[in-house]
Amino acid sequence: MWKFNIDKFSAMIEVWLQFHQLTNAELAELAGIGVSTLYQMKSGQQAPSMAQFMAILNVVQMPPELFFRKELPNERRG
């Protein structure tokens, strides 16, 4: 089973923002989402919809597989 890695997503987006000297608000605008939605996604408070996730990845030009990890059966939490 593959699991979304919110920590890696948050870290990689922060690195991208710093490298391009952009703000969260600017990234949100470029991706066509609300800045509060972006904050919630980065903090893990809200899971991104596939459309939101792909919109962000299209802006930052990163492949989606960067943000998923293989979860072993004994790692699952109930």
PDB file with one MODEL, atoms N, CA, C and O in Angstrom:
MODEL        1
ATOM      1  N   MET A   1       0.840  -1.168   0.000  1.00  0.00           N
ATOM      2  CA  MET A   1       0.000   0.000   0.000  1.00  0.00           C
ATOM      3  C   MET A   1       0.895   1.244   0.000  1.00  0.00           C
ATOM      4  O   MET A   1       1.925   1.283   0.673  1.00  0.00           O
ATOM      5  N   TRP A   2       0.493   2.229  -0.747  1.00  0.00           N
ATOM      6  CA  TRP A   2       1.237   3.484  -0.807  1.00  0.00           C
ATOM      7  C   TRP A   2       0.545   4.521   0.049  1.00  0.00           C
ATOM      8  O   TRP A   2      -0.682   4.605   0.068  1.00  0.00           O
ATOM      9  N   LYS A   3       1.333   5.307   0.754  1.00  0.00           N
ATOM     10  CA  LYS A   3       0.789   6.308   1.666  1.00  0.00           C
ATOM     11  C   LYS A   3       1.382   7.679   1.343  1.00  0.00           C
ATOM     12  O   LYS A   3       2.580   7.812   1.094  1.00  0.00           O
ATOM     13  N   PHE A   4       0.521   8.688   1.353  1.00  0.00           N
ATOM     14  CA  PHE A   4       0.949  10.064   1.121  1.00  0.00           C
ATOM     15  C   PHE A   4       1.841  10.509   2.277  1.00  0.00           C
ATOM     16  O   PHE A   4       1.499  10.316   3.443  1.00  0.00           O
ATOM     17  N   ASN A   5       2.980  11.104   1.948  1.00  0.00           N
ATOM     18  CA  ASN A   5       3.938  11.547   2.959  1.00  0.00           C
ATOM     19  C   ASN A   5       3.817  13.063   3.123  1.00  0.00           C
ATOM     20  O   ASN A   5       4.450  13.830   2.398  1.00  0.00           O
ATOM     21  N   ILE A   6       2.997  13.479   4.083  1.00  0.00           N
ATOM     22  CA  ILE A   6       2.734  14.902   4.285  1.00  0.00           C
ATOM     23  C   ILE A   6       3.988  15.663   4.692  1.00  0.00           C
ATOM     24  O   ILE A   6       4.165  16.816   4.299  1.00  0.00           O
ATOM     25  N   ASP A   7       4.863  15.032   5.475  1.00  0.00           N
ATOM     26  CA  ASP A   7       6.093  15.714   5.903  1.00  0.00           C
ATOM     27  C   ASP A   7       6.986  16.040   4.711  1.00  0.00           C
ATOM     28  O   ASP A   7       7.553  17.130   4.631  1.00  0.00           O
ATOM     29  N   LYS A   8       7.105  15.105   3.802  1.00  0.00           N
ATOM     30  CA  LYS A   8       7.932  15.341   2.617  1.00  0.00           C
ATOM     31  C   LYS A   8       7.286  16.398   1.724  1.00  0.00           C
ATOM     32  O   LYS A   8       7.976  17.256   1.173  1.00  0.00           O
ATOM     33  N   PHE A   9       5.960  16.333   1.582  1.00  0.00           N
ATOM     34  CA  PHE A   9       5.239  17.326   0.790  1.00  0.00           C
ATOM     35  C   PHE A   9       5.504  18.725   1.342  1.00  0.00           C
ATOM     36  O   PHE A   9       5.867  19.633   0.594  1.00  0.00           O
ATOM     37  N   SER A  10       5.323  18.896   2.646  1.00  0.00           N
ATOM     38  CA  SER A  10       5.533  20.212   3.271  1.00  0.00           C
ATOM     39  C   SER A  10       6.967  20.701   3.090  1.00  0.00           C
ATOM     40  O   SER A  10       7.199  21.859   2.742  1.00  0.00           O
ATOM     41  N   ALA A  11       7.913  19.819   3.326  1.00  0.00           N
ATOM     42  CA  ALA A  11       9.330  20.199   3.223  1.00  0.00           C
ATOM     43  C   ALA A  11       9.708  20.563   1.791  1.00  0.00           C
ATOM     44  O   ALA A  11      10.377  21.570   1.560  1.00  0.00           O
ATOM     45  N   MET A  12       9.284  19.752   0.837  1.00  0.00           N
ATOM     46  CA  MET A  12       9.647  20.007  -0.565  1.00  0.00           C
ATOM     47  C   MET A  12       8.998  21.290  -1.085  1.00  0.00           C
ATOM     48  O   MET A  12       9.618  22.033  -1.845  1.00  0.00           O
ATOM     49  N   ILE A  13       7.764  21.551  -0.682  1.00  0.00           N
ATOM     50  CA  ILE A  13       7.101  22.782  -1.111  1.00  0.00           C
ATOM     51  C   ILE A  13       7.807  23.986  -0.495  1.00  0.00           C
ATOM     52  O   ILE A  13       7.988  25.002  -1.167  1.00  0.00           O
ATOM     53  N   GLU A  14       8.207  23.891   0.768  1.00  0.00           N
ATOM     54  CA  GLU A  14       8.941  24.995   1.410  1.00  0.00           C
ATOM     55  C   GLU A  14      10.273  25.260   0.708  1.00  0.00           C
ATOM     56  O   GLU A  14      10.631  26.415   0.474  1.00  0.00           O
ATOM     57  N   VAL A  15      10.999  24.210   0.376  1.00  0.00           N
ATOM     58  CA  VAL A  15      12.271  24.370  -0.344  1.00  0.00           C
ATOM     59  C   VAL A  15      12.026  25.041  -1.687  1.00  0.00           C
ATOM     60  O   VAL A  15      12.763  25.949  -2.073  1.00  0.00           O
ATOM     61  N   TRP A  16      10.996  24.601  -2.399  1.00  0.00           N
ATOM     62  CA  TRP A  16      10.679  25.173  -3.707  1.00  0.00           C
ATOM     63  C   TRP A  16      10.342  26.655  -3.565  1.00  0.00           C
ATOM     64  O   TRP A  16      10.814  27.478  -4.350  1.00  0.00           O
ATOM     65  N   LEU A  17       9.526  26.997  -2.564  1.00  0.00           N
ATOM     66  CA  LEU A  17       9.157  28.402  -2.348  1.00  0.00           C
ATOM     67  C   LEU A  17      10.380  29.256  -2.066  1.00  0.00           C
ATOM     68  O   LEU A  17      10.517  30.347  -2.618  1.00  0.00           O
ATOM     69  N   GLN A  18      11.269  28.767  -1.207  1.00  0.00           N
ATOM     70  CA  GLN A  18      12.477  29.527  -0.877  1.00  0.00           C
ATOM     71  C   GLN A  18      13.378  29.688  -2.099  1.00  0.00           C
ATOM     72  O   GLN A  18      13.915  30.769  -2.341  1.00  0.00           O
ATOM     73  N   PHE A  19      13.540  28.624  -2.858  1.00  0.00           N
ATOM     74  CA  PHE A  19      14.395  28.667  -4.041  1.00  0.00           C
ATOM     75  C   PHE A  19      13.881  29.689  -5.054  1.00  0.00           C
ATOM     76  O   PHE A  19      14.663  30.411  -5.672  1.00  0.00           O
ATOM     77  N   HIS A  20      12.564  29.739  -5.215  1.00  0.00           N
ATOM     78  CA  HIS A  20      11.966  30.653  -6.197  1.00  0.00           C
ATOM     79  C   HIS A  20      11.558  31.993  -5.590  1.00  0.00           C
ATOM     80  O   HIS A  20      10.991  32.847  -6.271  1.00  0.00           O
ATOM     81  N   GLN A  21      11.853  32.168  -4.307  1.00  0.00           N
ATOM     82  CA  GLN A  21      11.545  33.405  -3.591  1.00  0.00           C
ATOM     83  C   GLN A  21      10.081  33.802  -3.762  1.00  0.00           C
ATOM     84  O   GLN A  21       9.754  34.942  -4.092  1.00  0.00           O
ATOM     85  N   LEU A  22       9.207  32.813  -3.523  1.00  0.00           N
ATOM     86  CA  LEU A  22       7.766  33.036  -3.599  1.00  0.00           C
ATOM     87  C   LEU A  22       7.149  32.797  -2.229  1.00  0.00           C
ATOM     88  O   LEU A  22       7.748  32.160  -1.364  1.00  0.00           O
ATOM     89  N   THR A  23       5.960  33.311  -2.051  1.00  0.00           N
ATOM     90  CA  THR A  23       5.214  33.110  -0.812  1.00  0.00           C
ATOM     91  C   THR A  23       4.178  32.009  -1.011  1.00  0.00           C
ATOM     92  O   THR A  23       3.895  31.596  -2.136  1.00  0.00           O
ATOM     93  N   ASN A  24       3.621  31.544   0.101  1.00  0.00           N
ATOM     94  CA  ASN A  24       2.527  30.582   0.025  1.00  0.00           C
ATOM     95  C   ASN A  24       1.363  31.166  -0.772  1.00  0.00           C
ATOM     96  O   ASN A  24       0.727  30.460  -1.554  1.00  0.00           O
ATOM     97  N   ALA A  25       1.089  32.441  -0.577  1.00  0.00           N
ATOM     98  CA  ALA A  25      -0.011  33.094  -1.292  1.00  0.00           C
ATOM     99  C   ALA A  25       0.229  33.093  -2.800  1.00  0.00           C
ATOM    100  O   ALA A  25      -0.699  32.878  -3.580  1.00  0.00           O
ATOM    101  N   GLU A  26       1.461  33.330  -3.203  1.00  0.00           N
ATOM    102  CA  GLU A  26       1.776  33.333  -4.635  1.00  0.00           C
ATOM    103  C   GLU A  26       1.645  31.931  -5.230  1.00  0.00           C
ATOM    104  O   GLU A  26       1.123  31.773  -6.333  1.00  0.00           O
ATOM    105  N   LEU A  27       2.116  30.918  -4.508  1.00  0.00           N
ATOM    106  CA  LEU A  27       1.962  29.544  -4.997  1.00  0.00           C
ATOM    107  C   LEU A  27       0.491  29.176  -5.085  1.00  0.00           C
ATOM    108  O   LEU A  27       0.056  28.580  -6.070  1.00  0.00           O
ATOM    109  N   ALA A  28      -0.273  29.527  -4.064  1.00  0.00           N
ATOM    110  CA  ALA A  28      -1.705  29.223  -4.077  1.00  0.00           C
ATOM    111  C   ALA A  28      -2.386  29.871  -5.283  1.00  0.00           C
ATOM    112  O   ALA A  28      -3.214  29.245  -5.945  1.00  0.00           O
ATOM    113  N   GLU A  29      -2.038  31.108  -5.558  1.00  0.00           N
ATOM    114  CA  GLU A  29      -2.628  31.800  -6.708  1.00  0.00           C
ATOM    115  C   GLU A  29      -2.244  31.115  -8.009  1.00  0.00           C
ATOM    116  O   GLU A  29      -3.095  30.908  -8.875  1.00  0.00           O
ATOM    117  N   LEU A  30      -0.979  30.762  -8.155  1.00  0.00           N
ATOM    118  CA  LEU A  30      -0.526  30.076  -9.373  1.00  0.00           C
ATOM    119  C   LEU A  30      -1.220  28.729  -9.559  1.00  0.00           C
ATOM    120  O   LEU A  30      -1.483  28.310 -10.686  1.00  0.00           O
ATOM    121  N   ALA A  31      -1.515  28.053  -8.446  1.00  0.00           N
ATOM    122  CA  ALA A  31      -2.159  26.734  -8.507  1.00  0.00           C
ATOM    123  C   ALA A  31      -3.682  26.838  -8.574  1.00  0.00           C
ATOM    124  O   ALA A  31      -4.366  25.845  -8.822  1.00  0.00           O
ATOM    125  N   GLY A  32      -4.204  28.030  -8.355  1.00  0.00           N
ATOM    126  CA  GLY A  32      -5.651  28.206  -8.413  1.00  0.00           C
ATOM    127  C   GLY A  32      -6.380  27.667  -7.193  1.00  0.00           C
ATOM    128  O   GLY A  32      -7.522  27.217  -7.291  1.00  0.00           O
ATOM    129  N   ILE A  33      -5.717  27.714  -6.044  1.00  0.00           N
ATOM    130  CA  ILE A  33      -6.344  27.277  -4.795  1.00  0.00           C
ATOM    131  C   ILE A  33      -6.231  28.403  -3.780  1.00  0.00           C
ATOM    132  O   ILE A  33      -5.473  29.353  -3.978  1.00  0.00           O
ATOM    133  N   GLY A  34      -6.975  28.297  -2.711  1.00  0.00           N
ATOM    134  CA  GLY A  34      -6.912  29.297  -1.662  1.00  0.00           C
ATOM    135  C   GLY A  34      -5.657  29.130  -0.822  1.00  0.00           C
ATOM    136  O   GLY A  34      -5.162  28.016  -0.648  1.00  0.00           O
ATOM    137  N   VAL A  35      -5.148  30.228  -0.305  1.00  0.00           N
ATOM    138  CA  VAL A  35      -3.943  30.161   0.515  1.00  0.00           C
ATOM    139  C   VAL A  35      -4.217  29.385   1.801  1.00  0.00           C
ATOM    140  O   VAL A  35      -3.341  28.667   2.282  1.00  0.00           O
ATOM    141  N   SER A  36      -5.418  29.519   2.365  1.00  0.00           N
ATOM    142  CA  SER A  36      -5.733  28.750   3.573  1.00  0.00           C
ATOM    143  C   SER A  36      -5.780  27.261   3.269  1.00  0.00           C
ATOM    144  O   SER A  36      -5.415  26.445   4.114  1.00  0.00           O
ATOM    145  N   THR A  37      -6.223  26.902   2.076  1.00  0.00           N
ATOM    146  CA  THR A  37      -6.227  25.496   1.660  1.00  0.00           C
ATOM    147  C   THR A  37      -4.799  24.982   1.575  1.00  0.00           C
ATOM    148  O   THR A  37      -4.513  23.873   2.026  1.00  0.00           O
ATOM    149  N   LEU A  38      -3.905  25.769   1.008  1.00  0.00           N
ATOM    150  CA  LEU A  38      -2.501  25.368   0.909  1.00  0.00           C
ATOM    151  C   LEU A  38      -1.900  25.175   2.303  1.00  0.00           C
ATOM    152  O   LEU A  38      -1.211  24.183   2.543  1.00  0.00           O
ATOM    153  N   TYR A  39      -2.150  26.101   3.215  1.00  0.00           N
ATOM    154  CA  TYR A  39      -1.647  25.967   4.587  1.00  0.00           C
ATOM    155  C   TYR A  39      -2.175  24.690   5.247  1.00  0.00           C
ATOM    156  O   TYR A  39      -1.427  23.966   5.904  1.00  0.00           O
ATOM    157  N   GLN A  40      -3.457  24.425   5.067  1.00  0.00           N
ATOM    158  CA  GLN A  40      -4.059  23.230   5.666  1.00  0.00           C
ATOM    159  C   GLN A  40      -3.464  21.956   5.077  1.00  0.00           C
ATOM    160  O   GLN A  40      -3.257  20.979   5.796  1.00  0.00           O
ATOM    161  N   MET A  41      -3.191  21.960   3.782  1.00  0.00           N
ATOM    162  CA  MET A  41      -2.591  20.787   3.148  1.00  0.00           C
ATOM    163  C   MET A  41      -1.169  20.587   3.646  1.00  0.00           C
ATOM    164  O   MET A  41      -0.770  19.458   3.930  1.00  0.00           O
ATOM    165  N   LYS A  42      -0.398  21.663   3.756  1.00  0.00           N
ATOM    166  CA  LYS A  42       0.990  21.556   4.204  1.00  0.00           C
ATOM    167  C   LYS A  42       1.096  21.121   5.660  1.00  0.00           C
ATOM    168  O   LYS A  42       2.074  20.483   6.050  1.00  0.00           O
ATOM    169  N   SER A  43       0.101  21.460   6.458  1.00  0.00           N
ATOM    170  CA  SER A  43       0.137  21.100   7.879  1.00  0.00           C
ATOM    171  C   SER A  43      -0.504  19.742   8.153  1.00  0.00           C
ATOM    172  O   SER A  43      -0.432  19.233   9.272  1.00  0.00           O
ATOM    173  N   GLY A  44      -1.123  19.163   7.143  1.00  0.00           N
ATOM    174  CA  GLY A  44      -1.776  17.872   7.325  1.00  0.00           C
ATOM    175  C   GLY A  44      -3.185  17.976   7.868  1.00  0.00           C
ATOM    176  O   GLY A  44      -3.803  16.955   8.168  1.00  0.00           O
ATOM    177  N   GLN A  45      -3.707  19.179   8.001  1.00  0.00           N
ATOM    178  CA  GLN A  45      -5.074  19.370   8.497  1.00  0.00           C
ATOM    179  C   GLN A  45      -6.116  19.003   7.449  1.00  0.00           C
ATOM    180  O   GLN A  45      -7.254  18.675   7.783  1.00  0.00           O
ATOM    181  N   GLN A  46      -5.723  19.059   6.188  1.00  0.00           N
ATOM    182  CA  GLN A  46      -6.641  18.746   5.092  1.00  0.00           C
ATOM    183  C   GLN A  46      -5.890  17.934   4.049  1.00  0.00           C
ATOM    184  O   GLN A  46      -4.797  18.307   3.624  1.00  0.00           O
ATOM    185  N   ALA A  47      -6.477  16.841   3.650  1.00  0.00           N
ATOM    186  CA  ALA A  47      -5.889  16.054   2.563  1.00  0.00           C
ATOM    187  C   ALA A  47      -6.226  16.748   1.248  1.00  0.00           C
ATOM    188  O   ALA A  47      -7.371  17.148   1.033  1.00  0.00           O
ATOM    189  N   PRO A  48      -5.249  16.890   0.378  1.00  0.00           N
ATOM    190  CA  PRO A  48      -5.544  17.551  -0.899  1.00  0.00           C
ATOM    191  C   PRO A  48      -6.407  16.655  -1.779  1.00  0.00           C
ATOM    192  O   PRO A  48      -6.255  15.434  -1.788  1.00  0.00           O
ATOM    193  N   SER A  49      -7.312  17.288  -2.516  1.00  0.00           N
ATOM    194  CA  SER A  49      -8.026  16.533  -3.543  1.00  0.00           C
ATOM    195  C   SER A  49      -7.015  16.244  -4.646  1.00  0.00           C
ATOM    196  O   SER A  49      -5.960  16.874  -4.706  1.00  0.00           O
ATOM    197  N   MET A  50      -7.326  15.320  -5.493  1.00  0.00           N
ATOM    198  CA  MET A  50      -6.410  15.001  -6.595  1.00  0.00           C
ATOM    199  C   MET A  50      -6.204  16.234  -7.480  1.00  0.00           C
ATOM    200  O   MET A  50      -5.092  16.486  -7.943  1.00  0.00           O
ATOM    201  N   ALA A  51      -7.266  16.996  -7.715  1.00  0.00           N
ATOM    202  CA  ALA A  51      -7.156  18.200  -8.555  1.00  0.00           C
ATOM    203  C   ALA A  51      -6.240  19.239  -7.903  1.00  0.00           C
ATOM    204  O   ALA A  51      -5.407  19.841  -8.580  1.00  0.00           O
ATOM    205  N   GLN A  52      -6.391  19.453  -6.591  1.00  0.00           N
ATOM    206  CA  GLN A  52      -5.532  20.412  -5.891  1.00  0.00           C
ATOM    207  C   GLN A  52      -4.078  19.957  -5.896  1.00  0.00           C
ATOM    208  O   GLN A  52      -3.165  20.743  -6.150  1.00  0.00           O
ATOM    209  N   PHE A  53      -3.883  18.683  -5.612  1.00  0.00           N
ATOM    210  CA  PHE A  53      -2.536  18.103  -5.586  1.00  0.00           C
ATOM    211  C   PHE A  53      -1.856  18.266  -6.942  1.00  0.00           C
ATOM    212  O   PHE A  53      -0.708  18.705  -7.013  1.00  0.00           O
ATOM    213  N   MET A  54      -2.559  17.915  -8.016  1.00  0.00           N
ATOM    214  CA  MET A  54      -1.980  18.010  -9.353  1.00  0.00           C
ATOM    215  C   MET A  54      -1.750  19.463  -9.766  1.00  0.00           C
ATOM    216  O   MET A  54      -0.786  19.760 -10.471  1.00  0.00           O
ATOM    217  N   ALA A  55      -2.625  20.367  -9.333  1.00  0.00           N
ATOM    218  CA  ALA A  55      -2.439  21.792  -9.651  1.00  0.00           C
ATOM    219  C   ALA A  55      -1.142  22.314  -9.032  1.00  0.00           C
ATOM    220  O   ALA A  55      -0.383  23.043  -9.672  1.00  0.00           O
ATOM    221  N   ILE A  56      -0.901  21.927  -7.777  1.00  0.00           N
ATOM    222  CA  ILE A  56       0.343  22.346  -7.116  1.00  0.00           C
ATOM    223  C   ILE A  56       1.541  21.731  -7.817  1.00  0.00           C
ATOM    224  O   ILE A  56       2.522  22.422  -8.092  1.00  0.00           O
ATOM    225  N   LEU A  57       1.471  20.437  -8.111  1.00  0.00           N
ATOM    226  CA  LEU A  57       2.599  19.761  -8.760  1.00  0.00           C
ATOM    227  C   LEU A  57       2.876  20.314 -10.150  1.00  0.00           C
ATOM    228  O   LEU A  57       4.027  20.346 -10.584  1.00  0.00           O
ATOM    229  N   ASN A  58       1.839  20.748 -10.850  1.00  0.00           N
ATOM    230  CA  ASN A  58       2.060  21.365 -12.163  1.00  0.00           C
ATOM    231  C   ASN A  58       2.833  22.667 -12.035  1.00  0.00           C
ATOM    232  O   ASN A  58       3.661  22.985 -12.889  1.00  0.00           O
ATOM    233  N   VAL A  59       2.571  23.416 -10.982  1.00  0.00           N
ATOM    234  CA  VAL A  59       3.293  24.673 -10.765  1.00  0.00           C
ATOM    235  C   VAL A  59       4.739  24.392 -10.367  1.00  0.00           C
ATOM    236  O   VAL A  59       5.665  24.975 -10.931  1.00  0.00           O
ATOM    237  N   VAL A  60       4.932  23.502  -9.400  1.00  0.00           N
ATOM    238  CA  VAL A  60       6.280  23.258  -8.884  1.00  0.00           C
ATOM    239  C   VAL A  60       7.074  22.270  -9.743  1.00  0.00           C
ATOM    240  O   VAL A  60       8.268  22.067  -9.524  1.00  0.00           O
ATOM    241  N   GLN A  61       6.412  21.670 -10.702  1.00  0.00           N
ATOM    242  CA  GLN A  61       7.029  20.735 -11.651  1.00  0.00           C
ATOM    243  C   GLN A  61       7.758  19.593 -10.940  1.00  0.00           C
ATOM    244  O   GLN A  61       8.931  19.317 -11.188  1.00  0.00           O
ATOM    245  N   MET A  62       7.007  18.942 -10.044  1.00  0.00           N
ATOM    246  CA  MET A  62       7.517  17.769  -9.337  1.00  0.00           C
ATOM    247  C   MET A  62       6.592  16.593  -9.634  1.00  0.00           C
ATOM    248  O   MET A  62       5.381  16.775  -9.752  1.00  0.00           O
ATOM    249  N   PRO A  63       7.149  15.396  -9.755  1.00  0.00           N
ATOM    250  CA  PRO A  63       6.302  14.232 -10.011  1.00  0.00           C
ATOM    251  C   PRO A  63       5.574  13.795  -8.736  1.00  0.00           C
ATOM    252  O   PRO A  63       6.131  13.896  -7.643  1.00  0.00           O
ATOM    253  N   PRO A  64       4.344  13.315  -8.866  1.00  0.00           N
ATOM    254  CA  PRO A  64       3.570  12.927  -7.682  1.00  0.00           C
ATOM    255  C   PRO A  64       4.215  11.813  -6.865  1.00  0.00           C
ATOM    256  O   PRO A  64       4.038  11.763  -5.648  1.00  0.00           O
ATOM    257  N   GLU A  65       4.957  10.923  -7.511  1.00  0.00           N
ATOM    258  CA  GLU A  65       5.539   9.796  -6.778  1.00  0.00           C
ATOM    259  C   GLU A  65       6.554  10.232  -5.714  1.00  0.00           C
ATOM    260  O   GLU A  65       6.898   9.438  -4.839  1.00  0.00           O
ATOM    261  N   LEU A  66       7.035  11.469  -5.773  1.00  0.00           N
ATOM    262  CA  LEU A  66       7.939  11.971  -4.729  1.00  0.00           C
ATOM    263  C   LEU A  66       7.280  11.987  -3.357  1.00  0.00           C
ATOM    264  O   LEU A  66       7.961  11.922  -2.334  1.00  0.00           O
ATOM    265  N   PHE A  67       5.961  12.072  -3.338  1.00  0.00           N
ATOM    266  CA  PHE A  67       5.244  12.317  -2.093  1.00  0.00           C
ATOM    267  C   PHE A  67       4.510  11.097  -1.547  1.00  0.00           C
ATOM    268  O   PHE A  67       3.633  11.223  -0.692  1.00  0.00           O
ATOM    269  N   PHE A  68       4.869   9.929  -2.041  1.00  0.00           N
ATOM    270  CA  PHE A  68       4.266   8.700  -1.550  1.00  0.00           C
ATOM    271  C   PHE A  68       5.362   7.737  -1.124  1.00  0.00           C
ATOM    272  O   PHE A  68       6.462   7.733  -1.677  1.00  0.00           O
ATOM    273  N   ARG A  69       5.038   6.926  -0.134  1.00  0.00           N
ATOM    274  CA  ARG A  69       5.998   5.920   0.310  1.00  0.00           C
ATOM    275  C   ARG A  69       5.272   4.593   0.443  1.00  0.00           C
ATOM    276  O   ARG A  69       4.073   4.542   0.721  1.00  0.00           O
ATOM    277  N   LYS A  70       6.008   3.547   0.243  1.00  0.00           N
ATOM    278  CA  LYS A  70       5.468   2.203   0.393  1.00  0.00           C
ATOM    279  C   LYS A  70       5.285   1.917   1.874  1.00  0.00           C
ATOM    280  O   LYS A  70       6.215   2.075   2.665  1.00  0.00           O
ATOM    281  N   GLU A  71       4.103   1.503   2.238  1.00  0.00           N
ATOM    282  CA  GLU A  71       3.827   1.160   3.631  1.00  0.00           C
ATOM    283  C   GLU A  71       3.756  -0.353   3.750  1.00  0.00           C
ATOM    284  O   GLU A  71       2.985  -1.005   3.046  1.00  0.00           O
ATOM    285  N   LEU A  72       4.555  -0.900   4.632  1.00  0.00           N
ATOM    286  CA  LEU A  72       4.555  -2.332   4.865  1.00  0.00           C
ATOM    287  C   LEU A  72       3.347  -2.705   5.722  1.00  0.00           C
ATOM    288  O   LEU A  72       2.885  -1.890   6.521  1.00  0.00           O
ATOM    289  N   PRO A  73       2.831  -3.920   5.567  1.00  0.00           N
ATOM    290  CA  PRO A  73       1.623  -4.308   6.311  1.00  0.00           C
ATOM    291  C   PRO A  73       1.741  -4.114   7.819  1.00  0.00           C
ATOM    292  O   PRO A  73       0.755  -3.742   8.456  1.00  0.00           O
ATOM    293  N   ASN A  74       2.904  -4.352   8.412  1.00  0.00           N
ATOM    294  CA  ASN A  74       3.041  -4.196   9.864  1.00  0.00           C
ATOM    295  C   ASN A  74       3.178  -2.735  10.292  1.00  0.00           C
ATOM    296  O   ASN A  74       3.204  -2.457  11.491  1.00  0.00           O
ATOM    297  N   GLU A  75       3.267  -1.786   9.341  1.00  0.00           N
ATOM    298  CA  GLU A  75       3.356  -0.366   9.664  1.00  0.00           C
ATOM    299  C   GLU A  75       1.980   0.277   9.779  1.00  0.00           C
ATOM    300  O   GLU A  75       1.858   1.390  10.290  1.00  0.00           O
ATOM    301  N   ARG A  76       0.948  -0.411   9.309  1.00  0.00           N
ATOM    302  CA  ARG A  76      -0.392   0.172   9.311  1.00  0.00           C
ATOM    303  C   ARG A  76      -0.867   0.407  10.741  1.00  0.00           C
ATOM    304  O   ARG A  76      -0.617  -0.377  11.656  1.00  0.00           O
ATOM    305  N   ARG A  77      -1.553   1.510  10.877  1.00  0.00           N
ATOM    306  CA  ARG A  77      -2.110   1.844  12.186  1.00  0.00           C
ATOM    307  C   ARG A  77      -3.620   1.855  12.061  1.00  0.00           C
ATOM    308  O   ARG A  77      -4.163   2.402  11.101  1.00  0.00           O
ATOM    309  N   GLY A  78      -4.290   1.264  13.010  1.00  0.00           N
ATOM    310  CA  GLY A  78      -5.752   1.150  12.984  1.00  0.00           C
ATOM    311  C   GLY A  78      -6.468   2.306  13.430  1.00  0.00           C
ATOM    312  O   GLY A  78      -7.699   2.303  13.443  1.00  0.00           O
TER     313      GLY A  78
ENDMDL
END
